[in-house]
Amino acid sequence: MRLIRAIVTFLVSMALVFGLFMLVKWVTGSAMSLSYWDVAAIGVVVIVLEAARGMRDSRKRGT
């Protein structure tokens, strides 16, 4: 379940990032791009945040 939550969170965060980039392109007229390293960094941040949330949830449950 945690893996599915992490994957969904990653996909949603990527959709938000790309939506922001499309908004910047629409407003400024110039495109921005993401490298593979940028995508990997976003993935690492999402994984760390999901792990922290999982640890917090397990403390609340007392397990």
Beta strands, then each sheet from edge to edge (+ up, - down):
end
